[in-house]
């Protein structure tokens, strides 16, 4: 089985920043306009949660709550002892560029009892978060990133997501083709080549891919390439360089695909992004 996450994590770098650890008393509101997701590691509840859709729930057992995309939500630790929580911001790159974020639910909530593989990471995280040792801020941030990756592994292995690329990566046959697309976007991919990697006929592969992931294979490949293209344009690469990197025969072919999907040329997008960034 290929490594189903590394190419995604290499192309869209994961950054975590822990900003709270310990007792959470009262209400904490999180702004949907922050541009980042959030992870809340609950060591002790109860913790009231209002998710991005306004739905209320109470977390009573140790759990991890992952809001992968920016979205307004609320935590309520109560007025007495408060819930014991580690809170971190999670930046995976712009959500419309990263298929991993598009494929995850607005909230992924999993009790720690269902995540035995996270025992060591979460114990180290709680220990470091409560300490004042040299470099502990960098340590807790890196441990939180490890925790996110382990949570994604768990979600794939246990089929916690029923659509998008996460569902595709959970399918052993589709995962081979999707991982290859992620690893080598510049290859001149054909439907026959993808189907062969999955060990399926062309027609069956196309139907199964579309049903599982939610879009046809060609559309997914285009989205993957153009998402990568935007990250590369943001880094200052030229349109010609980006076109070759993401699998287009010429800057003109790349520009036409970019314009059709995003409504702007690559140059217009790059200039607009530079102005929009602080």
HUFEN-V611288 format. One record per pair of residues at least 24 apart in sequence whose C-alpha atoms are under 8 Angstrom apart, sorted by the first residue. I is the first residue (numbers start at 1). J is the second residue. If there is no record, write none. Layout:
i=I j=J
i=I j=J
This chain:
i=1 j=172
i=1 j=176
i=2 j=175
i=2 j=176
i=2 j=179
i=3 j=179
i=4 j=169
i=4 j=175
i=4 j=179
i=7 j=179
i=7 j=182
i=7 j=183
i=8 j=100
i=8 j=182
i=11 j=228
i=12 j=92
i=12 j=93
i=12 j=98
i=13 j=91
i=13 j=92
i=13 j=93
i=14 j=90
i=14 j=91
i=14 j=92
i=14 j=93
i=14 j=145
i=15 j=90
i=15 j=91
i=15 j=92
i=15 j=141
i=15 j=145
i=16 j=88
i=16 j=89
i=16 j=90
i=16 j=91
i=16 j=141
i=16 j=142
i=16 j=144
i=16 j=145
i=17 j=88
i=17 j=89
i=17 j=90
i=17 j=141
i=17 j=144
i=18 j=86
i=18 j=87
i=18 j=88
i=18 j=89
i=18 j=137
i=18 j=140
i=18 j=141
i=18 j=144
i=19 j=86
i=19 j=87
i=19 j=88
i=19 j=89
i=20 j=85
i=20 j=86
i=20 j=87
i=20 j=88
i=21 j=84
i=21 j=85
i=21 j=86
i=21 j=87
i=21 j=129
i=21 j=130
i=22 j=83
i=22 j=84
i=22 j=85
i=22 j=86
i=22 j=130
i=23 j=77
i=23 j=81
i=23 j=82
i=23 j=83
i=23 j=84
i=23 j=85
i=24 j=76
i=24 j=77
i=24 j=78
i=24 j=82
i=24 j=83
i=24 j=84
i=24 j=85
i=25 j=76
i=25 j=77
i=25 j=78
i=25 j=79
i=25 j=80
i=25 j=81
i=25 j=82
i=25 j=83
i=26 j=76
i=26 j=77
i=26 j=78
i=26 j=79
i=26 j=82
i=27 j=74
i=27 j=75
i=27 j=76
i=27 j=77
i=27 j=78
i=28 j=74
i=28 j=75
i=28 j=76
i=29 j=72
i=29 j=73
i=29 j=74
i=29 j=75
i=30 j=71
i=30 j=72
i=30 j=73
i=30 j=74
i=31 j=70
i=31 j=71
i=31 j=72
i=31 j=73
i=32 j=70
i=32 j=71
i=32 j=72
i=32 j=73
i=33 j=70
i=33 j=71
i=33 j=72
i=34 j=70
i=35 j=69
i=35 j=70
i=35 j=91
i=35 j=94
i=36 j=68
i=36 j=69
i=36 j=70
i=36 j=89
i=36 j=90
i=36 j=91
i=36 j=92
i=37 j=66
i=37 j=67
i=37 j=68
i=37 j=69
i=37 j=70
i=37 j=71
i=37 j=89
i=37 j=90
i=37 j=91
i=38 j=66
i=38 j=67
i=38 j=68
i=38 j=69
i=38 j=70
i=38 j=87
i=38 j=88
i=38 j=89
i=38 j=90
i=39 j=64
i=39 j=65
i=39 j=66
i=39 j=67
i=39 j=68
i=39 j=87
i=39 j=88
i=39 j=89
i=39 j=90
i=40 j=64
i=40 j=65
i=40 j=66
i=40 j=85
i=40 j=86
i=40 j=87
i=40 j=88
i=41 j=65
i=41 j=85
i=41 j=86
i=41 j=87
i=42 j=83
i=42 j=84
i=42 j=85
i=42 j=86
i=43 j=83
i=43 j=84
i=43 j=85
i=43 j=86
i=44 j=83
i=44 j=84
i=44 j=85
i=45 j=77
i=45 j=82
i=45 j=83
i=45 j=84
i=46 j=77
i=46 j=78
i=46 j=83
i=47 j=75
i=47 j=76
i=47 j=77
i=47 j=78
i=47 j=83
i=48 j=74
i=48 j=75
i=48 j=76
i=48 j=77
i=48 j=78
i=49 j=73
i=49 j=74
i=49 j=75
i=49 j=76
i=50 j=74
i=50 j=75
i=51 j=107
i=52 j=106
i=52 j=107
i=61 j=111
i=62 j=111
i=62 j=112
i=62 j=113
i=63 j=109
i=63 j=110
i=63 j=111
i=63 j=112
i=63 j=113
i=64 j=109
i=64 j=110
i=64 j=111
i=64 j=112
i=65 j=107
i=65 j=108
i=65 j=109
i=65 j=110
i=66 j=107
i=66 j=108
i=66 j=109
i=67 j=106
i=67 j=107
i=67 j=108
i=68 j=101
i=68 j=104
i=68 j=105
i=68 j=106
i=68 j=107
i=69 j=95
i=69 j=101
i=69 j=106
i=71 j=106
i=86 j=126
i=86 j=129
i=88 j=144
i=96 j=227
i=97 j=223
i=97 j=224
i=97 j=226
i=97 j=227
i=97 j=228
i=97 j=230
i=97 j=231
i=98 j=224
i=98 j=227
i=99 j=164
i=99 j=165
i=99 j=224
i=100 j=164
i=100 j=165
i=100 j=166
i=102 j=164
i=103 j=161
i=103 j=163
i=103 j=164
i=103 j=165
i=103 j=166
i=103 j=167
i=104 j=161
i=104 j=164
i=104 j=166
i=105 j=161
i=115 j=151
i=115 j=154
i=117 j=150
i=118 j=147
i=118 j=150
i=121 j=146
i=121 j=147
i=122 j=147
i=162 j=212
i=163 j=212
i=163 j=213
i=163 j=214
i=164 j=212
i=164 j=213
i=164 j=214
i=165 j=213
i=166 j=213
i=167 j=212
i=167 j=213
i=168 j=209
i=168 j=212
i=168 j=213
i=173 j=197
i=173 j=198
i=173 j=199
i=174 j=198
i=174 j=209
i=181 j=221
i=182 j=224
i=185 j=221
i=185 j=224
i=185 j=225
i=185 j=245
i=185 j=246
i=185 j=247
i=186 j=244
i=186 j=245
i=186 j=246
i=186 j=247
i=186 j=248
i=187 j=247
i=188 j=247
i=191 j=217
i=191 j=218
i=226 j=258
i=230 j=270
i=233 j=266
i=233 j=270
i=234 j=270
i=234 j=273
i=234 j=274
i=239 j=266
i=239 j=267
